[in-house]
Amino acid sequence: MPHKYDYDLICIGSGSAGGSAAFVAKRANMKVAVVEEFKDRLGGHCPNYACVPTKAMLKAASVYKTAKSAQEFGIELDNLRYDFKKIAAYRQSVIDKLTGPRIERNLHNAGIDLLWGHAEFVSEHELSVADKKYSFAHAVIGTGSKEFIPPIEGLADTGYWTSDIAVQAMELPDSVVIIGGGPIGVEFAEIFSSFEKRVTIIQREAQILPREDRETADYVAADLAKRGVEIITGAEILFVHKIGGSKSVRLKTAGQETEVAGDEILVATGRRANVEPLNLPAAGIQLTVQGKLELNEYLQTSQAHIWAAGDAAGNWQFTHTAAYEGDLVGRNICLGHEEKANYDVVPRVTFCEPEIASVGFTEEQAKLKNLKYRIGRFKSGGLGRMLIEKDSRGFVKLMVNGSNQQILGAHIVGESAGQLIHEVALAMKTGIPVTEIARMIHAYPTFSEAVAAAAEQFLPSPDVQKFF
């Protein structure tokens, strides 16, 4: 490509979306730059403030819980305790290994320029970064998302944590009220409760984890409740205020007003695309009525040479979909408009305990679409591996089209659910019928046997009479 512009491609944002697009374009010998505004955001939100630090805290919580039950395995531990400052140091060590200098070095070694500063469009083919203009043939908007804070009366005056604050905490409050029962809220409930803190989840919808199958969400809710987490669903928050040294939430459920209080409030009500600071009108980029980027199936904006990927695109807010979209956009820039974004098979995992993973339709979604399906379900508790682990929790639920044996959806609860879901996802992606999973040999003793056992329910029953 002739260098009519300073860069063939500028990626705004150094996360999975922008980074993936940049490396694809660089492999095609394009001149590429990545723009990042904040030193502590190099690599994106996930490794710095989301997926990585929360999973590190969840790992520490899991180790602590295992240690507390060590006697069940014949291990005697005396004076068991945890030091959260050391847990925080471990958390930071993981972040440091995945971000900062490592990413800067990878960009440099690939020959990708790193431009530090706030980016704004000044025209259809120009960006201003730290008061310097750069022209581009193509641009990718990969600016991620920002936390959504609902307009709750008294919330700002009372004060609250967001997930970004919680993952930097050097100590935990003795009690916390979590507003929002999605994956972020549930994972933090797992963290806090594992370290013996009192937790209340307030959820507007009728179930926590509203994106998940109702059976899965109910299972997780029941398990959290057994471990002392209070869950209030169908709740309307009226206002927030301080009572003495506590922060209190006034809410209404089933027509009755009540109040819950804690030392801290964590707001986990989701995230929104972070595109407003880019001065989109200067580039002629259109937004939808909802304020989202107007994108086609190739992830182009209304300006065909400007693309979007990741949370900024507003499709799925997962690191793995951000990387997928960045790769796709990079290929489409290099090769032309060849590939449409496809979200038919997107695995999703919530790292609570028991872990949950899913792909495809929930039962509720299948019913809304009038899909015909059968269910194969297997409770994992009787597996040899589960007996070894001394954990009977969990199940595998497969939803299958009865006419062609194609899997429509899968929902797994239990140890290593996030690993197990990919066997099913691959079958869905490649059109492999569920009966092939059933006939495949699964190693013993592994958690994967539960997937096979659920799949076996779709094998035809033998005609016993023909043997007599």
JONOR-V643553 format. One record per residue. N is the residue number from 0. SS is DSSP state (a for helix, b for strand, c for the rest). OMEGA is omega in radians with two decimals (none if undefined). D_FIRST is the distance of its C-alpha to the first C-alpha in Angstrom with 2 decimals. Layout:
BEGIN
N,SS,OMEGA,D_FIRST / N,SS,OMEGA,D_FIRST
END
This chain:
BEGIN
0,c,3.13,0.00 / 1,c,-3.05,3.84 / 2,c,3.02,6.33 / 3,c,-3.12,8.57 / 4,c,3.08,10.05 / 5,c,-3.12,11.82 / 6,b,2.99,10.16 / 7,b,-3.12,7.53 / 8,b,2.96,10.87 / 9,b,3.09,14.46 / 10,b,-3.12,17.26 / 11,b,-3.07,20.60 / 12,c,-3.04,23.20 / 13,c,-3.14,23.49 / 14,c,-3.08,25.47 / 15,a,-3.10,24.93 / 16,a,-3.12,22.69 / 17,a,-3.14,20.23 / 18,a,-3.14,20.51 / 19,a,3.12,19.91 / 20,a,-3.10,16.71 / 21,a,-3.10,15.48 / 22,a,3.08,16.44 / 23,a,-3.12,14.92 / 24,a,-3.14,11.41 / 25,a,3.09,12.09 / 26,a,3.07,13.28 / 27,c,3.06,9.95 / 28,c,3.03,8.82 / 29,c,3.02,7.27 / 30,c,-2.91,9.06 / 31,b,3.01,11.96 / 32,b,3.02,15.34 / 33,b,3.13,18.52 / 34,b,3.05,21.19 / 35,b,-3.08,24.84 / 36,c,-3.00,27.82 / 37,c,3.12,30.66 / 38,a,-3.09,31.32 / 39,a,3.09,33.54 / 40,a,-3.13,30.96 / 41,c,-3.04,28.30 / 42,c,3.08,27.63 / 43,c,-3.06,28.73 / 44,a,-3.02,32.14 / 45,a,-3.09,33.06 / 46,a,-3.09,33.49 / 47,a,-2.99,34.91 / 48,a,-3.02,37.20 / 49,c,-2.97,37.37 / 50,a,-3.00,37.07 / 51,a,-3.13,37.55 / 52,a,3.12,40.43 / 53,a,3.14,42.27 / 54,a,3.05,42.12 / 55,a,3.11,43.38 / 56,a,3.10,46.27 / 57,a,3.08,46.95 / 58,a,3.10,47.12 / 59,a,3.12,49.63 / 60,a,-3.14,51.57 / 61,a,3.11,51.69 / 62,a,-3.14,52.97 / 63,a,3.14,55.63 / 64,a,3.10,56.77 / 65,a,3.13,56.94 / 66,a,3.13,58.99 / 67,a,-3.13,61.36 / 68,c,-3.05,62.02 / 69,a,-3.10,62.24 / 70,a,3.12,65.98 / 71,a,-3.12,65.28 / 72,a,3.12,63.84 / 73,c,-3.13,66.70 / 74,c,3.14,64.96 / 75,c,3.10,67.02 / 76,c,3.14,65.25 / 77,c,3.05,67.34 / 78,c,-3.13,66.50 / 79,c,3.11,63.08 / 80,c,3.05,61.02 / 81,c,3.08,57.48 / 82,c,-3.00,56.09 / 83,a,3.08,53.32 / 84,a,3.09,52.17 / 85,a,3.04,51.48 / 86,a,3.11,49.71 / 87,a,3.11,47.53 / 88,a,3.06,46.81 / 89,a,3.11,45.79 / 90,a,-3.12,43.56 / 91,a,3.14,41.82 / 92,a,3.11,41.45 / 93,a,3.12,39.47 / 94,a,-3.08,37.19 / 95,a,-3.11,36.66 / 96,a,-3.06,35.65 / 97,a,-3.03,32.89 / 98,c,3.00,31.45 / 99,c,-3.05,31.00 / 100,a,-3.13,30.55 / 101,a,-3.11,29.52 / 102,a,3.12,26.48 / 103,a,3.12,25.64 / 104,a,3.13,25.90 / 105,a,3.11,23.70 / 106,a,-3.13,20.86 / 107,a,-3.12,21.39 / 108,a,3.12,21.62 / 109,a,-3.10,18.32 / 110,c,3.11,16.57 / 111,c,3.14,16.24 / 112,b,3.07,17.57 / 113,b,-3.12,20.67 / 114,b,-3.12,21.53 / 115,b,3.05,25.22 / 116,c,3.11,26.70 / 117,c,-3.11,27.14 / 118,b,3.01,24.13 / 119,b,3.03,24.58 / 120,b,3.03,22.46 / 121,b,3.04,23.15 / 122,b,-3.11,21.06 / 123,c,-3.09,18.64 / 124,c,-3.13,15.66 / 125,b,3.03,17.74 / 126,b,2.96,19.76 / 127,b,3.11,22.77 / 128,b,-3.12,23.47 / 129,c,3.06,26.76 / 130,c,3.05,26.95 / 131,b,-3.09,23.61 / 132,b,3.07,20.75 / 133,b,3.10,17.14 / 134,b,-3.06,14.44 / 135,b,2.99,11.89 / 136,b,3.11,9.52 / 137,b,3.03,11.56 / 138,b,3.04,14.89 / 139,b,3.06,17.39 / 140,b,3.14,21.04 / 141,c,-3.00,22.87 / 142,c,3.03,25.84 / 143,c,-3.05,28.46 / 144,b,3.08,31.93 / 145,b,-3.09,35.09 / 146,b,3.09,38.69 / 147,c,3.11,40.59 / 148,c,-3.09,44.02 / 149,c,-3.12,46.39 / 150,c,-3.12,48.58 / 151,c,-3.12,51.77 / 152,c,3.06,54.66 / 153,c,-3.06,55.52 / 154,a,-3.11,52.60 / 155,a,-3.11,51.05 / 156,a,-3.12,54.48 / 157,a,-3.10,55.52 / 158,c,-3.07,52.38 / 159,c,2.97,50.36 / 160,b,2.85,47.91 / 161,c,3.12,44.48 / 162,a,3.11,42.91 / 163,a,3.10,40.88 / 164,a,-3.07,44.24 / 165,a,-3.11,45.97 / 166,c,3.06,43.54 / 167,c,-3.06,44.30 / 168,c,3.06,48.07 / 169,c,3.01,50.27 / 170,c,-3.08,53.16 / 171,c,3.04,53.78 / 172,c,-3.14,56.09 / 173,c,3.09,59.22 / 174,b,-3.09,58.48 / 175,b,3.01,55.45 / 176,b,-3.12,54.93 / 177,b,3.08,51.54 / 178,b,-3.11,50.45 / 179,c,-3.09,48.22 / 180,c,3.04,48.70 / 181,c,-3.10,45.18 / 182,a,-3.13,43.53 / 183,a,3.14,43.26 / 184,a,-3.11,46.88 / 185,a,3.13,48.18 / 186,a,3.09,46.46 / 187,a,3.03,47.92 / 188,a,3.09,51.27 / 189,a,-3.13,51.09 / 190,a,-3.09,50.40 / 191,a,-3.09,53.12 / 192,a,3.12,55.73 / 193,a,3.10,55.15 / 194,c,2.97,56.17 / 195,c,3.04,59.26 / 196,c,-3.13,58.22 / 197,b,-3.02,59.50 / 198,b,2.98,56.78 / 199,b,3.05,56.84 / 200,b,3.04,53.98 / 201,b,-3.06,54.05 / 202,c,-3.14,52.08 / 203,c,-3.11,51.87 / 204,c,-3.08,51.34 / 205,c,3.11,54.05 / 206,c,2.94,52.45 / 207,c,-3.12,50.40 / 208,c,-3.02,46.98 / 209,c,3.12,46.76 / 210,c,-3.06,43.62 / 211,c,3.04,45.58 / 212,c,-3.05,48.18 / 213,a,-3.13,51.54 / 214,a,3.11,53.29 / 215,a,-3.11,50.82 / 216,a,3.14,50.99 / 217,a,3.14,54.78 / 218,a,3.14,55.01 / 219,a,3.14,53.04 / 220,a,-3.14,55.06 / 221,a,-3.13,58.31 / 222,a,3.08,57.36 / 223,a,-3.14,56.36 / 224,a,3.11,59.63 / 225,a,-3.10,61.61 / 226,c,2.98,60.15 / 227,c,3.12,61.21 / 228,c,3.07,58.21 / 229,b,-3.13,59.39 / 230,b,3.12,57.17 / 231,b,-3.14,57.74 / 232,c,-3.12,55.92 / 233,c,-3.00,56.07 / 234,b,3.00,56.42 / 235,b,3.13,55.99 / 236,b,-3.10,55.70 / 237,b,3.09,57.90 / 238,b,3.11,57.47 / 239,b,3.12,57.15 / 240,b,3.11,59.58 / 241,b,3.02,61.19 / 242,b,-3.06,64.57 / 243,c,3.12,65.89 / 244,c,-3.09,63.39 / 245,b,3.03,61.62 / 246,b,-2.98,58.86 / 247,b,3.14,60.03 / 248,b,3.05,58.41 / 249,b,-3.08,60.54 / 250,b,3.14,59.60 / 251,b,3.04,61.01 / 252,b,-3.14,61.18 / 253,c,3.08,63.21 / 254,c,-3.11,64.71 / 255,b,3.09,66.00 / 256,b,3.10,64.91 / 257,b,-3.08,64.63 / 258,b,3.06,63.18 / 259,b,-3.06,61.40 / 260,b,3.09,60.93 / 261,b,3.07,59.26 / 262,c,3.13,58.51 / 263,b,3.04,54.87 / 264,b,3.06,52.79 / 265,b,3.11,49.38 / 266,b,-3.11,47.23 / 267,c,-3.02,44.99 / 268,c,3.05,44.22 / 269,c,-3.07,40.55 / 270,b,3.14,37.27 / 271,b,3.14,35.14 / 272,b,-3.09,31.42 / 273,c,-3.08,30.67 / 274,c,-3.07,28.51 / 275,a,-3.07,30.89 / 276,a,-3.00,30.01 / 277,a,-3.07,26.39 / 278,c,-3.07,27.47 / 279,a,-3.14,25.86 / 280,a,-3.13,27.34 / 281,a,3.12,25.28 / 282,a,-3.14,22.13 / 283,c,-3.11,24.13 / 284,c,-3.07,24.22 / 285,c,3.04,27.30 / 286,b,3.05,29.84 / 287,c,3.09,32.40 / 288,c,3.14,36.11 / 289,c,3.12,36.40 / 290,c,3.10,33.89 / 291,c,3.04,31.16 / 292,b,3.09,27.51 / 293,c,-3.04,27.24 / 294,c,3.01,24.94 / 295,c,-3.07,24.34 / 296,c,3.11,24.54 / 297,c,-3.12,20.89 / 298,c,2.98,21.53 / 299,b,3.00,19.71 / 300,c,3.09,21.67 / 301,c,2.96,22.75 / 302,c,-2.94,19.44 / 303,c,-3.11,17.08 / 304,c,3.11,14.13 / 305,b,-2.99,16.73 / 306,b,3.07,18.21 / 307,b,3.13,21.31 / 308,c,3.13,22.72 / 309,a,-3.10,26.00 / 310,a,3.14,29.07 / 311,a,3.12,27.22 / 312,a,3.04,26.43 / 313,c,3.13,30.19 / 314,c,3.08,30.54 / 315,c,-3.13,32.06 / 316,c,3.08,32.75 / 317,c,3.07,32.39 / 318,a,-3.11,30.32 / 319,a,3.07,29.72 / 320,a,3.07,28.43 / 321,a,3.11,26.19 / 322,a,3.10,24.62 / 323,a,-3.12,24.42 / 324,a,3.10,22.75 / 325,a,3.07,20.23 / 326,a,-3.11,19.35 / 327,a,3.14,19.27 / 328,a,3.11,17.03 / 329,a,3.12,14.54 / 330,a,-3.12,14.63 / 331,a,3.08,14.46 / 332,a,-3.10,11.32 / 333,a,-2.97,9.64 / 334,a,-3.03,11.74 / 335,c,-3.04,12.76 / 336,c,-3.05,16.32 / 337,c,-2.95,18.18 / 338,c,3.06,20.55 / 339,c,3.09,23.17 / 340,c,-3.11,24.86 / 341,c,-3.10,28.18 / 342,c,-3.13,31.05 / 343,c,-3.09,33.81 / 344,c,3.13,34.45 / 345,c,3.09,34.17 / 346,c,3.09,36.70 / 347,b,-3.05,38.27 / 348,b,2.96,40.64 / 349,b,-2.96,43.10 / 350,c,3.00,44.37 / 351,c,3.08,47.95 / 352,c,0.09,50.90 / 353,c,3.13,51.32 / 354,c,3.08,47.57 / 355,b,3.10,46.27 / 356,b,-3.13,43.28 / 357,b,3.07,42.39 / 358,b,3.11,39.95 / 359,b,-3.01,40.11 / 360,c,2.84,42.90 / 361,c,3.08,45.91 / 362,a,-3.13,49.22 / 363,a,3.12,49.20 / 364,a,3.14,45.83 / 365,a,3.13,46.95 / 366,a,3.12,50.13 / 367,a,-3.14,48.34 / 368,c,-3.13,46.26 / 369,c,3.11,49.46 / 370,c,3.07,48.08 / 371,c,-3.10,50.66 / 372,c,3.00,50.62 / 373,b,-3.12,52.88 / 374,b,2.96,52.99 / 375,b,-3.04,53.41 / 376,b,3.09,54.48 / 377,b,3.07,55.55 / 378,b,-2.96,57.07 / 379,a,-2.96,55.88 / 380,a,-3.09,59.03 / 381,a,-3.13,60.76 / 382,c,3.09,58.05 / 383,a,-3.12,59.08 / 384,a,3.13,56.13 / 385,a,3.10,57.09 / 386,a,3.08,60.67 / 387,a,-3.12,59.49 / 388,a,-3.08,57.45 / 389,c,3.13,60.48 / 390,c,-3.07,58.32 / 391,c,-3.05,59.18 / 392,c,2.95,56.71 / 393,c,3.11,54.07 / 394,b,3.00,53.33 / 395,b,-3.13,50.73 / 396,b,3.12,50.48 / 397,b,3.06,48.60 / 398,b,-2.95,48.27 / 399,b,3.01,47.99 / 400,c,-3.04,47.87 / 401,c,-3.07,51.25 / 402,c,-3.09,50.35 / 403,c,3.07,47.37 / 404,c,3.06,47.68 / 405,c,-3.13,44.16 / 406,b,3.13,43.94 / 407,b,-3.13,43.36 / 408,b,3.12,43.65 / 409,b,-3.10,44.88 / 410,b,-3.06,46.52 / 411,b,3.06,47.56 / 412,b,3.08,49.78 / 413,c,-3.13,50.74 / 414,c,3.08,49.77 / 415,c,3.12,46.19 / 416,a,-3.13,45.45 / 417,a,3.06,41.80 / 418,a,-3.05,41.56 / 419,a,-3.03,43.61 / 420,a,-3.04,41.65 / 421,a,3.03,38.69 / 422,a,3.13,40.82 / 423,a,-3.13,41.49 / 424,a,3.12,37.94 / 425,a,3.10,36.73 / 426,a,3.12,39.50 / 427,a,-3.10,38.45 / 428,a,-3.06,34.76 / 429,a,3.11,35.64 / 430,c,3.11,38.65 / 431,c,3.14,41.20 / 432,c,-3.09,44.67 / 433,a,-3.13,46.73 / 434,a,3.10,49.31 / 435,a,3.03,46.94 / 436,a,-3.13,46.76 / 437,a,-3.06,50.55 / 438,a,3.12,50.91 / 439,c,3.13,48.57 / 440,c,3.09,50.50 / 441,c,-3.07,49.98 / 442,c,3.10,51.12 / 443,c,-0.14,54.37 / 444,c,3.12,54.92 / 445,c,3.08,51.62 / 446,c,-3.07,50.65 / 447,c,3.11,48.62 / 448,a,3.13,51.93 / 449,a,3.09,52.20 / 450,a,3.12,49.14 / 451,a,-3.11,50.72 / 452,a,3.08,54.06 / 453,a,-3.14,52.65 / 454,a,-3.11,50.87 / 455,a,3.14,54.09 / 456,c,3.12,55.72 / 457,c,3.06,53.77 / 458,c,3.12,55.12 / 459,c,3.10,57.83 / 460,c,3.14,61.32 / 461,c,3.07,63.23 / 462,c,-3.04,66.17 / 463,a,-3.03,68.92 / 464,a,-3.08,71.61 / 465,a,3.14,70.25 / 466,a,-3.07,71.25 / 467,c,none,74.88
END
